[in-house]
Amino acid sequence: MSSREDVALMAHLMRRAGFGATRDELERLAEQGYEQTVERLLDPPDDLPRADHHLLYRFIPSTETGGPSPVPGAANWLYHMINTQRPLEEKMALFWHHVFATANSKVDNDNHLTAQTEMFRDYGLGNYRDLLVRVAKNPAMIFWLDNNENHKRAPNENWGRELLELFSLGVGHYSEEDVFECARAFTGWTIGAKIPRQPHHRFSWRFEFRPEEHDYGQKTFLGRSGSFDGEDIIDIILEQPACARFVARHLYNFFVADEPQVPAWSVEPPRDPQAIETMAETLVESGYEIRPVLRQMFNSDFFKESLHQKVKSPVEVVVGTLRLTGDLKGPDPRLAAAGQEPAYMGQSLHDPPSVEGWHTGREWINSGSVVKRINFVVDRVSDTELPGVRSIVGRVANGDAAMTAEALVDRCLDALGPVVVSEQTRRELVSHAEDEGPVSWAAEERENSSRRVGDMLALIAATTEYQFH
C-alpha cells in the first residue's frame, strides 16, 4: 500500500505532466513507482492509446473540417485532452501552443490550427531543432506571421523577428540586422494556392518553396557569414547559449513554477537559475532532444518541491475537472460548448491574443475569470450523478456507519487532490460541516450524506488553495 506522501507526489506529477488523475489512478501509479511513471509518460507503450479521432469525426465531423471559427478546433482538442491515455503528449502540445502562439483570429481556417496541434502532438516530445523547421514550414504559422509575403525583393521581417524574440533566443540576444538577415534566409518559404472551398468545404494549404522568390545572396547572421537558407539560420540559432536557456526557462515556467512574463526575461532573472542552467546543459548535450530534459526535470528535487508554485491555467481547470468527474467522455455533443469554457476564463484554444501568447501565472486570475473558474468546477464536483463524483463519495464513506465533520473535511480534501489547505481554511470548512452535524451513512441518510460530500467538494473547489497546483 502506497503512503499518502507517495500518492501526493504522484498527484503533483500528474497535474503538471498531464491534467490530473483520479484517486484510484494515483494509487495504482504510486504502486507502479514514480520513476517508472515518468518513463511511461515520456514514452507510452502501445497499450496506452491516444483518443480515437476517427470516432470523433464519425459523430462530429465539423471538428475535423473547422472553419472561420475556432470553436470546432477547440472541441476537437478538448476531446483529445479528456480521452487520451497519453496525457503528456497533449500537455506538450499545449506547451508548444503557448510558445508558438498562432491564432485563428487571423488565419481564419481553423482546420489549419487543428493540423498544427496534431503536429505538436506528434513531434512535441521529440527534437526542438526538427520542430522549429516544421513550425517554419507550417501553413498556419506562415500565414500568421506573413512569411507568404516574404520576397527576395521585399523581405518581410515578421516571422524572422518572432523566431528570434519569442521562439528561440529572447530579447537582447540579436540585433536588428540579424532580424533582417534572418528574414532574407526564409524568403521563398511560402504556402501554395488551395482549391476553393465550394462546393466541397475546406481544403488545406501546403508548404511550398519557391526558388525564384528566395534570396540566395551572402548573409551575415549572429556573427556568421554565408549564403544561408532557413535551416542554416535555425542551426546557427541553436549554437547560441541563450537558445538552450530560453527553451529551458519556457519549460520551467510551464511545468515547474510561474515565472515573470516572457517580455521581462531580458531584465528579470529566473526564479531558480541553477535549475535553468542544468536543464539547458542537458538540452545541448542531447542535441536539443526534449525527452531527456523532461526526464531530468520531473525527477529533480526542484520539481518535486514545487507544489503550489503554479496557478492552474484555464485549460488545466477545465480538462482536470472533466477527467476527475468522468464528465464528457467520448464524442459528446456538448464538446463544442465545453471547448469554449477555457475561453470564458481567459484562454481561448486556437486563438491566443497575440504571438506573445497568454500571460500566465497570477495573471490568469481576475475578478471575472475567478468566478468562471470556481463555478465551472463547483457545478461538476457537486453533481453526485457523475461517475467520478460517485467514486469520490464511495471513497469518503469508506464503509463507515458515521463520521465526524472533521473526518468529512479531511476525506474530501484527500479524495479531491490530495488538496493541502491552510489551517484557517480547514477550520472554515469544518465549521461549515459542523452546522449540519455528524454524517450518517445509514441507508435512509445516504442520499443526504452524498449531497453533503458534493457540497464539501464544491467548497474546497472555491478555496484559494485550489487555484494552485
C-alpha positions in Angstrom: 0.0 0.0 0.0 1.5 3.4 -1.0 1.9 6.1 1.6 -0.1 9.3 1.4 3.2 11.1 0.6 3.7 8.8 -2.4 0.2 9.5 -3.6 0.6 13.3 -3.1 3.8 13.3 -5.1 2.2 11.3 -7.9 -0.8 13.7 -7.9 1.7 16.6 -8.3 3.4 14.8 -11.3 0.1 14.0 -13.0 -1.2 17.5 -12.6 1.9 19.0 -14.2 2.7 16.3 -16.7 -1.0 15.8 -17.6 -4.4 17.0 -16.4 -4.6 15.3 -13.0 -5.9 11.8 -12.2 -8.5 10.2 -10.0 -7.5 8.8 -6.6 -7.8 5.2 -7.8 -5.4 6.0 -10.7 -3.0 7.8 -8.4 -2.8 4.8 -6.0 -2.2 2.5 -8.9 0.5 4.7 -10.3 2.1 5.1 -6.9 2.3 1.3 -6.6 4.0 1.3 -10.1 6.6 3.8 -8.8 7.4 7.4 -9.6 10.3 7.0 -12.0 8.5 4.2 -13.9 5.5 6.5 -14.3 7.8 9.3 -15.6 9.1 6.8 -18.2 5.6 5.7 -19.3 4.6 9.4 -19.6 7.7 10.2 -21.8 7.5 7.0 -23.9 4.0 5.5 -23.6 3.6 1.8 -24.5 1.3 0.7 -27.3 -1.4 -0.3 -24.8 -1.8 3.3 -23.8 -3.6 4.8 -26.8 -4.4 8.4 -27.8 -8.0 9.4 -28.1 -9.8 7.8 -31.1 -10.1 10.7 -33.6 -11.9 8.5 -36.1 -14.7 8.1 -33.6 -14.9 11.8 -33.0 -15.1 12.6 -36.8 -17.7 9.9 -37.3 -20.0 11.6 -34.8 -19.0 15.2 -35.0 -17.4 15.7 -38.5 -17.2 19.5 -38.1 -14.4 19.1 -35.6 -12.2 17.9 -38.5 -13.1 20.4 -41.2 -13.1 23.5 -39.0 -13.9 26.9 -40.4 -13.6 30.6 -39.7 -14.4 30.0 -36.0 -12.0 28.3 -33.5 -15.0 26.5 -31.9 -14.7 23.2 -33.8 -10.9 23.0 -33.3 -11.2 23.7 -29.6 -13.8 21.0 -29.3 -11.5 18.6 -31.2 -8.6 19.3 -28.8 -10.7 19.1 -25.7 -11.9 15.7 -26.8 -8.3 14.6 -27.1 -7.2 16.0 -23.8 -10.1 14.4 -22.0 -9.9 10.9 -23.6 -6.2 10.3 -24.2 -4.2 7.8 -22.2 -1.1 9.7 -23.2 -1.6 12.9 -21.2 2.0 14.3 -21.6 1.6 14.3 -25.4 -1.4 16.6 -25.0 0.3 18.7 -22.3 3.3 19.2 -24.6 1.0 20.2 -27.4 -0.4 22.8 -25.1 3.1 23.9 -24.1 4.1 24.5 -27.8 0.8 26.3 -28.4 1.9 28.7 -25.7 5.3 29.1 -27.2 4.4 29.2 -30.9 1.2 31.0 -30.3 -0.9 31.0 -33.6 -4.4 32.4 -33.7 -7.4 31.7 -35.9 -8.4 35.3 -35.5 -6.1 35.9 -38.5 -5.6 32.5 -40.0 -9.4 32.2 -40.4 -9.1 28.5 -41.3 -9.4 26.5 -38.1 -8.6 23.2 -39.7 -5.0 24.5 -40.1 -4.8 25.2 -36.3 -6.0 21.6 -35.8 -3.3 20.4 -38.1 -0.8 22.5 -36.2 -2.0 20.9 -32.9 -1.6 17.5 -34.4 2.0 18.4 -35.4 2.7 19.4 -31.8 1.1 16.2 -30.6 3.2 14.1 -32.9 6.6 15.8 -32.5 6.3 17.9 -29.3 8.3 15.4 -27.3 11.0 15.0 -30.0 13.8 17.2 -31.2 13.5 21.0 -30.8 15.5 21.7 -34.0 13.3 19.5 -36.0 10.2 21.1 -34.5 11.5 24.6 -35.4 11.9 23.5 -39.0 8.4 22.0 -39.0 6.9 25.2 -37.5 8.7 27.3 -40.1 7.0 25.2 -42.8 3.6 25.1 -41.1 1.0 26.8 -43.2 -0.9 28.3 -40.3 2.4 29.9 -38.9 3.5 31.1 -42.4 0.2 32.9 -42.8 0.0 34.1 -39.2 3.5 35.7 -39.4 3.3 36.8 -43.0 6.1 34.7 -44.4 3.9 34.2 -47.5 4.7 37.9 -48.0 8.4 37.5 -47.6 10.0 38.0 -51.0 13.7 38.5 -52.0 13.0 42.0 -53.4 10.8 42.9 -50.4 11.7 41.0 -47.3 9.0 40.8 -44.5 10.6 40.6 -41.1 7.6 39.4 -39.1 8.5 35.6 -38.9 12.2 36.3 -38.6 11.7 38.7 -35.6 9.4 36.4 -33.7 11.6 33.4 -34.4 14.4 35.2 -32.6 12.4 37.2 -30.0 9.8 34.7 -28.8 10.6 31.2 -30.2 14.3 30.7 -29.6 16.6 33.4 -28.1 14.7 36.2 -26.4 15.2 40.0 -26.5 18.8 41.2 -26.1 20.5 38.3 -28.0 20.3 39.5 -31.5 20.4 42.8 -33.5 18.0 44.5 -35.9 20.5 43.5 -38.7 20.1 39.9 -37.6 16.4 40.1 -37.9 16.7 41.4 -41.5 19.2 38.8 -42.5 17.1 36.1 -40.9 14.1 37.3 -43.0 16.2 37.1 -46.2 17.1 33.5 -45.4 13.4 32.5 -45.2 12.4 34.2 -48.5 10.5 31.7 -50.7 9.2 29.6 -47.8 5.5 30.1 -48.5 2.2 28.3 -49.0 0.7 27.0 -52.2 -2.7 28.0 -53.5 -5.5 25.7 -52.5 -8.7 24.6 -54.2 -11.7 27.0 -53.5 -13.8 25.7 -50.6 -17.1 25.5 -52.5 -18.8 23.1 -53.1 -16.7 20.6 -51.1 -16.0 22.6 -47.9 -12.4 23.4 -47.0 -9.1 22.2 -48.5 -5.7 22.7 -46.9 -2.8 24.9 -47.6 0.5 23.2 -48.1 4.1 24.3 -47.6 5.8 25.4 -50.9 9.4 26.5 -51.5 9.6 28.9 -54.4 13.3 29.2 -55.6 12.5 32.2 -57.7 11.5 34.1 -54.5 14.5 33.0 -52.4 17.4 35.3 -51.7 20.5 33.2 -52.4 22.9 36.1 -51.6 25.5 36.4 -48.9 24.1 37.0 -45.4 25.7 37.8 -42.1 23.8 36.5 -39.1 24.8 36.3 -35.5 28.4 36.8 -36.5 28.4 34.1 -39.2 28.5 34.7 -42.9 27.3 32.6 -45.9 24.5 32.1 -48.4 22.3 30.9 -45.6 18.8 29.4 -46.0 16.2 29.0 -43.3 17.6 25.7 -41.9 21.1 27.2 -41.7 19.6 30.1 -39.7 18.0 27.6 -37.3 21.3 25.7 -36.9 23.1 28.9 -36.0 20.4 29.9 -33.5 20.9 26.6 -31.7 24.6 27.2 -31.4 23.8 30.3 -29.2 24.0 29.6 -25.4 20.9 31.9 -25.0 18.8 29.4 -27.0 19.0 26.5 -24.6 18.5 28.7 -21.6 15.4 30.3 -23.3 13.8 27.0 -24.1 14.7 25.7 -20.6 13.0 28.7 -19.0 9.9 28.2 -21.0 9.8 24.6 -19.8 10.4 25.6 -16.2 7.7 28.3 -16.4 5.1 25.8 -17.8 5.9 22.7 -15.7 7.6 23.8 -12.5 6.9 27.3 -11.2 5.4 30.6 -12.6 8.0 33.0 -13.9 7.6 36.6 -14.9 6.1 37.1 -18.4 8.3 36.4 -21.4 8.9 40.1 -22.3 10.5 40.6 -18.9 13.1 37.8 -19.2 15.8 40.1 -20.5 15.7 42.1 -17.3 14.2 39.7 -14.7 16.4 36.8 -13.6 14.9 33.3 -13.3 13.5 32.1 -10.0 15.9 29.2 -10.0 19.0 30.0 -12.2 20.7 26.7 -11.3 17.7 24.7 -12.5 17.5 26.6 -15.8 21.3 26.1 -16.3 21.0 22.4 -15.6 18.1 21.9 -18.0 19.9 24.0 -20.7 23.0 21.9 -20.4 21.0 18.7 -20.8 19.3 20.2 -23.8 22.6 21.0 -25.5 24.2 17.7 -24.6 21.3 15.7 -26.0 21.3 17.6 -29.3 18.2 19.5 -28.3 16.1 16.4 -27.6 13.2 17.3 -25.4 12.6 14.0 -23.6 15.9 13.9 -21.7 15.3 17.4 -20.4 11.8 16.5 -19.2 13.1 13.3 -17.6 15.7 15.2 -15.7 13.2 17.9 -14.7 10.4 15.5 -13.5 12.9 13.5 -11.4 14.6 16.6 -9.9 14.2 17.9 -6.4 13.3 21.3 -7.7 10.3 19.8 -9.5 9.2 17.6 -6.6 9.3 20.5 -4.2 7.4 23.0 -6.4 3.9 22.2 -5.0 1.5 25.2 -5.2 4.0 27.2 -7.3 1.7 27.5 -10.3 -1.7 28.9 -10.9 -3.8 26.4 -12.9 -4.4 27.6 -16.5 -8.0 27.7 -17.7 -7.4 24.6 -19.8 -6.0 22.8 -16.8 -9.0 23.8 -14.7 -11.5 22.6 -17.4 -9.8 19.4 -18.5 -8.7 18.4 -15.0 -12.2 18.8 -13.7 -13.8 16.8 -16.6 -11.3 14.0 -16.2 -11.8 13.9 -12.4 -15.5 13.8 -12.6 -15.9 11.5 -15.6 -17.9 14.0 -17.5 -17.9 14.5 -21.3 -16.3 11.2 -22.2 -16.2 10.2 -25.8 -17.7 12.2 -28.8 -20.2 14.0 -26.6 -22.4 16.6 -28.4 -21.6 19.1 -25.6 -18.0 19.3 -26.7 -18.4 22.4 -28.7 -19.8 24.3 -25.8 -17.4 22.9 -23.3 -14.4 23.7 -25.6 -15.3 27.4 -25.1 -15.2 27.2 -21.3 -11.4 28.0 -21.1 -12.1 31.0 -23.3 -14.5 32.4 -20.8 -11.7 32.1 -18.2 -9.1 33.9 -20.5 -7.6 31.1 -22.6 -9.2 30.5 -26.0 -7.7 27.4 -27.6 -6.6 28.1 -31.2 -7.0 31.8 -30.6 -4.3 33.3 -28.3 -4.4 37.1 -28.0 -1.1 37.7 -29.9 2.1 35.9 -31.0 3.3 36.5 -27.4 0.7 34.1 -26.3 -1.1 34.3 -22.9 0.1 35.9 -19.8 0.2 33.1 -17.3 0.5 32.6 -13.5 -1.4 35.1 -11.3 -2.5 37.0 -14.4 -4.9 34.1 -15.1 -6.8 35.3 -12.1 -9.1 38.4 -12.1 -12.5 39.2 -10.6 -14.3 37.9 -13.7 -12.3 34.8 -14.5 -12.1 33.5 -10.9 -15.9 33.4 -10.7 -16.0 31.4 -14.0 -13.3 29.1 -12.8 -15.0 28.3 -9.5 -18.4 28.0 -11.0 -17.2 25.5 -13.6 -15.6 23.2 -11.0 -18.4 23.6 -8.4 -21.1 22.7 -10.9 -19.4 19.4 -11.6 -17.8 18.2 -8.3 -21.2 18.8 -6.6 -23.0 16.7 -9.1 -23.2 13.3 -7.4 -24.7 11.7 -10.5 -21.3 12.0 -12.3 -19.3 8.7 -12.2 -16.1 10.4 -10.8 -18.0 12.1 -8.1 -19.9 8.9 -7.2 -16.4 7.3 -6.8 -15.3 10.1 -4.5 -18.4 9.7 -2.4 -17.8 6.0 -2.0 -14.2 6.7 -1.0 -15.3 9.3 1.5 -17.9 6.9 3.0 -15.4 4.1 3.1 -17.9 1.7 4.5 -18.3 3.7 7.8 -21.6 4.0 9.5 -21.0 7.6 10.5 -18.2 10.2 10.7 -17.4 13.5 12.3 -17.4 16.8 10.4 -13.6 16.8 10.7 -13.4 13.4 9.1 -15.7 14.5 6.3 -13.5 17.5 5.5 -10.2 15.6 5.7 -11.5 12.8 3.5 -12.9 15.2 0.9 -9.6 17.1 0.8 -7.7 13.8 0.4 -10.0 12.4 -2.3 -10.0 15.7 -4.4 -6.3 16.0 -4.5 -4.9 15.5 -2.0 -5.5 19.2 -1.6 -3.4 21.0 1.0 -5.1 24.0 2.6 -4.1 26.4 5.4 -5.3 25.7 8.9 -7.6 28.7 8.7 -9.2 27.3 5.5 -9.6 23.9 7.1 -11.3 25.4 10.2 -13.8 27.3 7.9 -14.6 24.0 6.1 -15.0 22.1 9.4 -17.2 24.9 10.8 -19.5 24.6 7.7 -19.7 20.8 8.0 -20.5 21.0 11.8 -23.5 23.2 11.0 -25.3 20.0 9.7 -23.9 17.7 12.4 -22.3 14.3 12.1 -22.5 12.4 8.8 -24.5 9.2 8.8 -24.1 6.5 6.1 -27.2 4.6 7.1 -29.4 3.6 4.2 -32.0 6.2 4.9 -29.4 9.0 5.2 -27.0 8.0 2.4 -28.5 10.3 -0.2 -28.3 13.3 2.1 -24.8 12.4 3.1 -23.8 12.1 -0.6 -25.2 15.6 -1.1 -23.1 16.8 1.8 -19.9 15.3 0.2 -20.8 17.2 -3.0 -21.3 20.4 -1.1 -18.0 20.0 0.6 -16.1 19.3 -2.6 -17.7 22.5 -4.0 -16.5 24.5 -1.0 -13.0 23.1 -1.4 -13.0 24.0 -5.1 -13.8 27.6 -4.2 -10.8 28.0 -1.9 -7.7 30.0 -2.8 -5.5 26.9 -2.4 -7.5 25.0 -5.1 -6.5 27.6 -7.8 -2.8 26.5 -7.4 -1.2 23.2 -8.3 
